[in-house]
Amino acid sequence: MSATSQSEGEPVRGKRADALRNQRRLLEAAAAVFVESGVDAPVRQIASRAGVGMGTIYRHFPTRADLVVAVYRHQVEACAEAGPALLAEAHSPSAALTRWVDLFVDFLVTKHGLAKALQSGSGSFETLHTYFIDRLLPVCEELLVAAAEAGEIEPGVRAYELMRGIGNLCIGRGDDPGYDPRRLVELLLRGLRSPQSP
């Protein structure tokens, strides 16, 4: 490759990196707005949160369904990537598991709103649910195995059962400000602890 063509390629890569950063910022803003105001929140609220014009959002996501699906996938990826990172940096595997579950609960609070929005679509939600399971089940399993091998939780806890149980606790939140799924999830995690674990 010549020096000219190489230098010509650099701005393109830079532009792509900027576009990816902008898209990530949009998705993070949309996810936060969806948690606060639901998936029917006005696009201008998302644009304001992201610090961009509404046209930028429509350029990336022509329809609300496109935005909802993209937020869902973005949150699944963030949750999947967090597991190994937490395991590497936390002082113990059970601490990593607890922090990951906290992120998972954040995701689920949004996910149920997203799921409702997608149920009117043509099979979109089934595809995304499979994607969700395929990406997050191995991460949860890795955290559980590490915590069990360290003697911090009882062995034999199945990732699918734990994720399903947490999901069921989060469904109850709905629009009830008096219901706090985090408190119950914390009790659930305490129940996993090994008797000799502090």
KOLSE-216480 format. One record per atom (N, C-alpha, C, O): residue in one letter; x negated, y negated, z. Coordinates in steps of 0.1 Angstrom, whole numbers, padded with zeros to 4 digits, always signed. Example, Ala and Ser with C-alpha at 12.3 -4.5 7.8 and 13.67 -1.06 7.14 Angstrom:
% residues 2
A-0132+0057+0078;A-0123+0045+0078;A-0132+0033+0078;A-0142+0033+0085;S-0128+0022+0071;S-0137+0011+0071;S-0129+0000+0079;S-0134-0011+0080;
***
This chain:
% residues 198
M-0008+0012+0000;M+0000+0000+0000;M-0009-0012+0000;M-0019-0013+0007;S-0006-0022-0008;S-0014-0034-0009;S-0011-0043+0003;S-0001-0042+0009;A-0020-0053+0006;A-0019-0062+0017;A-0006-0071+0014;A+0001-0075+0024;T-0004-0074+0001;T+0008-0083-0002;T+0021-0076+0002;T+0029-0082+0008;S+0022-0063-0003;S+0035-0056+0000;S+0036-0053+0015;S+0048-0053+0020;Q+0025-0051+0022;Q+0026-0049+0036;Q+0031-0061+0043;Q+0040-0060+0052;S+0025-0073+0040;S+0029-0085+0046;S+0044-0089+0043;S+0051-0094+0051;E+0048-0085+0030;E+0061-0088+0026;E+0071-0079+0034;E+0082-0083+0037;G+0067-0067+0039;G+0075-0059+0046;G+0077-0063+0061;G+0087-0060+0067;E+0068-0071+0066;E+0068-0074+0080;E+0080-0083+0084;E+0087-0080+0094;P+0084-0093+0076;P+0096-0101+0080;P+0108-0092+0079;P+0118-0095+0087;V+0109-0083+0070;V+0121-0074+0069;V+0122-0066+0083;V+0133-0066+0088;R+0111-0060+0087;R+0111-0053+0100;R+0115-0062+0111;R+0123-0058+0120;G+0109-0075+0111;G+0113-0084+0122;G+0127-0088+0121;G+0134-0089+0132;K+0133-0090+0109;K+0147-0093+0108;K+0156-0081+0113;K+0166-0084+0119;R+0152-0069+0110;R+0159-0058+0114;R+0159-0057+0129;R+0169-0054+0136;A+0148-0059+0136;A+0146-0059+0150;A+0155-0070+0156;A+0162-0067+0166;D+0156-0082+0150;D+0165-0092+0155;D+0179-0088+0154;D+0187-0090+0163;A+0183-0082+0143;A+0197-0078+0141;A+0201-0067+0151;A+0212-0067+0156;L+0191-0058+0154;L+0194-0048+0164;L+0196-0054+0178;L+0205-0050+0185;R+0187-0063+0181;R+0188-0070+0194;R+0202-0077+0195;R+0208-0077+0205;N+0206-0084+0184;N+0218-0092+0184;N+0230-0082+0186;N+0240-0085+0193;Q+0229-0071+0179;Q+0240-0061+0180;Q+0241-0055+0194;Q+0252-0053+0199;R+0229-0052+0200;R+0229-0047+0214;R+0235-0057+0223;R+0243-0054+0232;R+0232-0070+0221;R+0237-0080+0230;R+0253-0081+0229;R+0260-0083+0238;L+0257-0080+0216;L+0272-0080+0214;L+0279-0068+0221;L+0289-0070+0227;L+0272-0056+0220;L+0278-0044+0225;L+0279-0045+0241;L+0288-0041+0247;E+0268-0051+0247;E+0268-0052+0261;E+0278-0062+0266;E+0284-0060+0276;A+0279-0073+0258;A+0289-0083+0262;A+0303-0077+0261;A+0312-0079+0269;A+0306-0070+0250;A+0319-0064+0248;A+0322-0054+0259;A+0333-0053+0264;A+0312-0046+0262;A+0315-0036+0273;A+0318-0043+0286;A+0328-0039+0293;A+0311-0054+0289;A+0314-0061+0302;A+0328-0067+0301;A+0335-0067+0311;V+0332-0073+0290;V+0345-0079+0288;V+0356-0068+0289;V+0366-0070+0295;F+0353-0057+0283;F+0363-0046+0283;F+0366-0041+0298;F+0377-0038+0302;V+0355-0041+0306;V+0357-0037+0320;V+0365-0047+0327;V+0374-0043+0335;E+0363-0060+0325;E+0370-0070+0332;E+0384-0072+0327;E+0393-0074+0335;S+0386-0072+0314;S+0398-0076+0308;S+0405-0066+0299;S+0416-0068+0294;G+0399-0054+0298;G+0405-0044+0289;G+0401-0045+0275;G+0396-0055+0271;V+0404-0035+0267;V+0399-0034+0253;V+0407-0044+0244;V+0403-0046+0232;D+0418-0049+0249;D+0426-0059+0241;D+0422-0073+0243;D+0428-0083+0239;A+0411-0075+0251;A+0406-0089+0253;A+0403-0096+0240;A+0399-0090+0230;P+0405-0109+0240;P+0403-0117+0228;P+0389-0116+0223;P+0379-0116+0232;V+0387-0116+0210;V+0373-0116+0205;V+0365-0128+0209;V+0353-0127+0211;R+0372-0139+0210;R+0365-0152+0214;R+0359-0150+0228;R+0348-0156+0231;Q+0365-0142+0237;Q+0359-0140+0250;Q+0346-0132+0249;Q+0337-0135+0256;I+0346-0122+0240;I+0334-0114+0238;I+0323-0123+0232;I+0311-0123+0236;A+0327-0131+0222;A+0317-0140+0215;A+0311-0150+0225;A+0299-0152+0225;S+0319-0155+0234;S+0314-0165+0244;S+0305-0158+0253;S+0294-0164+0257;R+0308-0146+0257;R+0299-0138+0267;R+0286-0135+0260;R+0275-0135+0266;A+0286-0132+0247;A+0274-0128+0240;A+0266-0141+0235;A+0254-0140+0231;G+0272-0152+0235;G+0266-0165+0231;G+0265-0165+0216;G+0255-0171+0210;V+0275-0160+0209;V+0275-0160+0194;V+0289-0165+0189;V+0298-0166+0197;G+0289-0168+0176;G+0302-0172+0170;G+0311-0160+0167;G+0305-0148+0166;M+0324-0162+0166;M+0333-0150+0163;M+0329-0144+0150;M+0331-0132+0148;G+0324-0152+0140;G+0321-0147+0127;G+0310-0136+0128;G+0310-0126+0120;T+0301-0138+0137;T+0290-0128+0139;T+0296-0115+0144;T+0291-0104+0139;I+0305-0115+0152;I+0312-0103+0157;I+0318-0096+0145;I+0317-0084+0143;Y+0326-0103+0137;Y+0333-0097+0126;Y+0324-0092+0115;Y+0327-0083+0108;R+0312-0099+0114;R+0302-0094+0104;R+0297-0080+0108;R+0295-0072+0100;H+0294-0078+0121;H+0290-0065+0126;H+0301-0055+0127;H+0299-0043+0124;F+0313-0060+0132;F+0324-0050+0135;F+0336-0056+0128;F+0344-0064+0135;P+0340-0052+0116;P+0351-0058+0109;P+0364-0056+0116;P+0373-0065+0115;T+0366-0045+0123;T+0379-0043+0130;T+0376-0041+0145;T+0365-0037+0149;R+0387-0042+0153;R+0386-0039+0167;R+0382-0025+0170;R+0374-0022+0179;A+0388-0016+0161;A+0384-0002+0163;A+0369+0001+0161;A+0363+0009+0168;D+0363-0006+0151;D+0349-0005+0149;D+0341-0009+0161;D+0331-0003+0165;L+0346-0020+0168;L+0339-0025+0180;L+0341-0015+0191;L+0331-0013+0199;V+0353-0010+0193;V+0356-0001+0204;V+0347+0012+0203;V+0341+0016+0212;V+0346+0017+0191;V+0338+0029+0188;V+0323+0026+0191;V+0316+0035+0197;A+0319+0015+0186;A+0305+0011+0188;A+0301+0009+0203;A+0291+0014+0207;V+0310+0003+0210;V+0308+0001+0225;V+0307+0015+0232;V+0299+0017+0240;Y+0316+0024+0228;Y+0317+0037+0234;Y+0303+0044+0232;Y+0297+0049+0241;R+0299+0044+0219;R+0286+0051+0216;R+0274+0044+0222;R+0265+0051+0227;H+0274+0031+0223;H+0264+0024+0229;H+0263+0028+0244;H+0252+0030+0249;Q+0274+0028+0251;Q+0274+0032+0265;Q+0270+0046+0268;Q+0263+0049+0277;V+0274+0055+0259;V+0270+0069+0260;V+0254+0070+0259;V+0248+0076+0267;E+0249+0063+0249;E+0234+0063+0247;E+0227+0057+0259;E+0217+0063+0264;A+0232+0046+0264;A+0226+0040+0276;A+0226+0049+0288;A+0216+0050+0295;C+0237+0056+0290;C+0238+0065+0301;C+0229+0077+0299;C+0223+0082+0309;A+0228+0082+0287;A+0219+0094+0284;A+0205+0090+0286;A+0197+0098+0291;E+0201+0078+0281;E+0187+0074+0282;E+0183+0071+0297;E+0171+0073+0300;A+0192+0067+0305;A+0189+0064+0319;A+0185+0076+0327;A+0177+0074+0336;G+0191+0088+0324;G+0188+0099+0333;G+0173+0102+0334;G+0168+0103+0345;P+0166+0105+0323;P+0152+0108+0324;P+0144+0097+0330;P+0134+0099+0338;A+0148+0084+0327;A+0140+0073+0332;A+0142+0072+0348;A+0132+0070+0355;L+0154+0074+0353;L+0156+0074+0367;L+0149+0085+0374;L+0144+0084+0385;L+0149+0097+0368;L+0142+0109+0373;L+0127+0106+0375;L+0120+0110+0384;A+0121+0098+0365;A+0107+0095+0365;A+0104+0085+0376;A+0093+0085+0381;E+0113+0075+0378;E+0110+0064+0387;E+0115+0065+0401;E+0110+0058+0410;A+0126+0073+0404;A+0132+0073+0417;A+0123+0081+0427;A+0114+0089+0423;H+0125+0078+0440;H+0116+0085+0450;H+0120+0099+0452;H+0112+0107+0458;S+0131+0103+0447;S+0135+0118+0448;S+0146+0121+0437;S+0152+0112+0432;P+0147+0134+0434;P+0157+0137+0424;P+0171+0134+0428;P+0179+0130+0419;S+0174+0136+0441;S+0188+0133+0445;S+0191+0118+0444;S+0202+0113+0441;A+0180+0109+0447;A+0182+0095+0445;A+0185+0091+0430;A+0193+0083+0427;A+0177+0098+0421;A+0179+0096+0407;A+0194+0100+0403;A+0200+0093+0395;L+0198+0112+0408;L+0212+0117+0405;L+0222+0106+0410;L+0232+0103+0403;T+0220+0101+0422;T+0230+0091+0428;T+0230+0079+0419;T+0241+0074+0416;R+0219+0074+0415;R+0218+0062+0407;R+0224+0065+0393;R+0231+0056+0387;W+0222+0076+0388;W+0228+0080+0374;W+0243+0081+0375;W+0250+0076+0367;V+0248+0087+0386;V+0262+0088+0388;V+0269+0074+0389;V+0280+0072+0384;D+0262+0065+0395;D+0267+0051+0396;D+0269+0045+0382;D+0279+0039+0379;L+0259+0047+0374;L+0260+0043+0360;L+0271+0050+0352;L+0278+0044+0344;F+0272+0063+0355;F+0282+0071+0348;F+0296+0066+0352;F+0305+0065+0344;V+0298+0062+0365;V+0311+0056+0370;V+0314+0043+0362;V+0325+0041+0358;D+0303+0035+0361;D+0305+0022+0353;D+0310+0025+0339;D+0319+0019+0335;F+0304+0035+0333;F+0308+0039+0320;F+0322+0044+0319;F+0330+0040+0311;L+0326+0052+0329;L+0339+0058+0329;L+0350+0048+0331;L+0361+0050+0325;V+0348+0038+0339;V+0358+0028+0341;V+0361+0021+0328;V+0373+0018+0325;T+0351+0019+0319;T+0354+0014+0306;T+0359+0025+0297;T+0368+0022+0289;K+0353+0037+0298;K+0357+0048+0289;K+0372+0050+0288;K+0378+0053+0278;H+0378+0050+0300;H+0393+0053+0300;H+0401+0043+0292;H+0411+0046+0286;G+0396+0030+0293;G+0403+0020+0285;G+0400+0022+0270;G+0409+0021+0262;L+0388+0026+0267;L+0384+0029+0253;L+0392+0041+0248;L+0397+0041+0237;A+0393+0051+0256;A+0400+0063+0252;A+0414+0060+0249;A+0420+0065+0239;K+0421+0052+0257;K+0435+0048+0254;K+0436+0041+0241;K+0445+0043+0233;A+0426+0032+0238;A+0426+0024+0226;A+0425+0034+0214;A+0430+0031+0203;L+0417+0044+0215;L+0414+0053+0204;L+0424+0064+0202;L+0424+0070+0191;Q+0433+0066+0211;Q+0442+0077+0210;Q+0452+0075+0199;Q+0458+0084+0194;S+0454+0062+0195;S+0463+0059+0183;S+0456+0062+0170;S+0463+0062+0160;G+0443+0064+0170;G+0435+0067+0158;G+0437+0081+0153;G+0443+0089+0159;S+0430+0084+0141;S+0432+0097+0135;S+0420+0106+0140;S+0410+0107+0132;G+0421+0112+0151;G+0411+0121+0156;G+0398+0115+0160;G+0388+0122+0163;S+0397+0102+0161;S+0385+0095+0164;S+0380+0099+0178;S+0369+0101+0181;F+0390+0099+0187;F+0386+0102+0201;F+0381+0116+0203;F+0371+0117+0211;E+0386+0126+0196;E+0381+0139+0198;E+0366+0140+0194;E+0358+0146+0201;T+0363+0133+0183;T+0349+0133+0178;T+0340+0126+0189;T+0329+0131+0192;L+0344+0115+0194;L+0336+0108+0204;L+0335+0116+0217;L+0325+0115+0224;H+0346+0123+0221;H+0345+0131+0233;H+0335+0142+0232;H+0327+0144+0241;T+0334+0148+0220;T+0324+0158+0218;T+0310+0152+0219;T+0301+0158+0224;Y+0308+0140+0213;Y+0296+0133+0213;Y+0292+0130+0228;Y+0280+0132+0232;F+0302+0125+0235;F+0300+0122+0249;F+0295+0135+0257;F+0285+0134+0265;I+0301+0146+0255;I+0297+0158+0262;I+0283+0163+0258;I+0275+0166+0266;D+0281+0163+0245;D+0268+0167+0239;D+0256+0159+0244;D+0246+0164+0247;R+0258+0146+0246;R+0248+0137+0250;R+0246+0137+0265;R+0234+0137+0270;L+0257+0137+0273;L+0256+0135+0287;L+0255+0148+0296;L+0249+0148+0307;L+0260+0159+0291;L+0260+0171+0299;L+0246+0176+0302;L+0242+0179+0313;P+0237+0176+0292;P+0223+0180+0295;P+0216+0171+0304;P+0207+0175+0312;V+0219+0158+0304;V+0213+0148+0313;V+0217+0151+0327;V+0208+0151+0336;C+0230+0153+0329;C+0235+0156+0343;C+0229+0169+0348;C+0225+0170+0359;E+0228+0179+0339;E+0223+0192+0342;E+0208+0191+0347;E+0204+0197+0357;E+0200+0183+0339;E+0186+0181+0343;E+0185+0175+0357;E+0176+0179+0365;L+0193+0165+0360;L+0193+0159+0373;L+0197+0168+0384;L+0191+0168+0395;L+0207+0176+0382;L+0212+0186+0392;L+0201+0197+0394;L+0199+0200+0406;V+0195+0202+0384;V+0185+0212+0385;V+0173+0207+0393;V+0168+0213+0402;A+0169+0194+0390;A+0157+0188+0397;A+0161+0186+0412;A+0152+0189+0421;A+0173+0182+0415;A+0177+0180+0429;A+0178+0193+0436;A+0174+0194+0448;A+0183+0203+0430;A+0184+0217+0436;A+0170+0223+0438;A+0168+0229+0449;E+0161+0221+0429;E+0148+0227+0430;E+0140+0220+0441;E+0131+0226+0447;A+0144+0207+0444;A+0137+0200+0455;A+0144+0203+0468;A+0139+0198+0479;G+0154+0211+0468;G+0161+0215+0480;G+0170+0204+0486;G+0174+0204+0498;E+0173+0194+0477;E+0181+0183+0482;E+0196+0185+0480;E+0204+0179+0488;I+0200+0193+0471;I+0215+0197+0470;I+0216+0212+0469;I+0206+0219+0466;E+0228+0216+0471;E+0230+0231+0470;E+0228+0235+0455;E+0233+0228+0446;P+0222+0247+0453;P+0221+0252+0440;P+0234+0256+0434;P+0244+0259+0441;G+0235+0257+0421;G+0247+0263+0414;G+0257+0253+0411;G+0268+0257+0406;V+0255+0240+0413;V+0265+0229+0409;V+0265+0228+0394;V+0254+0226+0388;R+0276+0230+0388;R+0277+0229+0373;R+0279+0215+0369;R+0288+0208+0374;A+0271+0210+0359;A+0272+0197+0354;A+0286+0193+0349;A+0291+0182+0352;Y+0292+0202+0342;Y+0305+0199+0336;Y+0316+0197+0347;Y+0324+0188+0346;E+0315+0205+0357;E+0325+0204+0368;E+0323+0191+0376;E+0332+0184+0379;L+0310+0187+0378;L+0307+0175+0385;L+0312+0163+0377;L+0319+0154+0382;M+0309+0163+0364;M+0313+0152+0355;M+0328+0151+0354;M+0334+0140+0354;R+0335+0162+0353;R+0349+0163+0352;R+0356+0157+0365;R+0365+0150+0365;G+0350+0162+0377;G+0355+0157+0389;G+0354+0142+0391;G+0363+0135+0396;I+0342+0137+0387;I+0340+0122+0388;I+0350+0115+0379;I+0355+0105+0383;G+0351+0121+0367;G+0361+0115+0357;G+0375+0114+0363;G+0382+0104+0361;N+0379+0125+0369;N+0393+0125+0375;N+0394+0115+0386;N+0405+0109+0387;L+0384+0113+0394;L+0384+0103+0405;L+0385+0089+0399;L+0392+0080+0404;C+0379+0087+0387;C+0379+0073+0381;C+0392+0070+0374;C+0396+0059+0373;I+0399+0081+0369;I+0411+0078+0362;I+0421+0071+0372;I+0429+0063+0368;G+0421+0075+0385;G+0430+0069+0394;G+0429+0055+0397;G+0438+0049+0402;R+0418+0048+0392;R+0416+0034+0394;R+0427+0026+0387;R+0433+0017+0394;G+0429+0028+0374;G+0439+0021+0367;G+0438+0006+0370;G+0428+0000+0369;D+0450+0000+0373;D+0451-0014+0376;D+0453-0016+0391;D+0457-0026+0396;D+0449-0006+0399;D+0451-0006+0414;D+0439-0012+0420;D+0429-0004+0422;P+0439-0024+0425;P+0427-0030+0431;P+0424-0024+0445;P+0413-0026+0450;G+0434-0017+0450;G+0432-0011+0463;G+0425+0003+0463;G+0422+0009+0473;Y+0423+0008+0451;Y+0417+0021+0449;Y+0402+0019+0444;Y+0400+0013+0434;D+0393+0025+0452;D+0379+0024+0449;D+0373+0038+0446;D+0370+0045+0455;P+0372+0041+0433;P+0366+0054+0430;P+0352+0057+0435;P+0348+0068+0438;R+0344+0046+0436;R+0331+0047+0441;R+0330+0053+0455;R+0321+0062+0457;R+0339+0050+0463;R+0338+0055+0477;R+0341+0070+0477;R+0334+0077+0484;L+0350+0074+0469;L+0353+0089+0468;L+0342+0096+0461;L+0339+0108+0464;V+0336+0090+0451;V+0325+0097+0444;V+0313+0098+0453;V+0306+0108+0453;E+0311+0088+0462;E+0300+0089+0472;E+0303+0101+0481;E+0293+0108+0485;L+0315+0102+0485;L+0319+0114+0494;L+0316+0127+0487;L+0312+0137+0493;L+0320+0127+0474;L+0318+0139+0466;L+0303+0143+0465;L+0299+0154+0467;L+0294+0133+0463;L+0280+0135+0462;L+0274+0140+0476;L+0265+0148+0476;R+0280+0134+0486;R+0275+0139+0500;R+0278+0153+0502;R+0270+0161+0508;G+0289+0158+0496;G+0293+0172+0497;G+0283+0182+0490;G+0283+0194+0493;L+0276+0176+0480;L+0266+0185+0473;L+0253+0187+0481;L+0246+0196+0478;R+0251+0178+0491;R+0238+0179+0498;R+0235+0192+0505;R+0244+0198+0510;S+0223+0196+0504;S+0219+0208+0511;S+0219+0205+0526;S+0216+0194+0530;P+0222+0215+0535;P+0223+0213+0549;P+0210+0207+0555;P+0210+0199+0564;Q+0198+0212+0549;Q+0186+0207+0554;Q+0181+0194+0548;Q+0170+0189+0552;S+0189+0189+0538;S+0185+0176+0532;S+0189+0165+0542;S+0199+0165+0548;P+0180+0154+0543;P+0183+0143+0552;P+0195+0135+0547;P+0199+0125+0554;
***
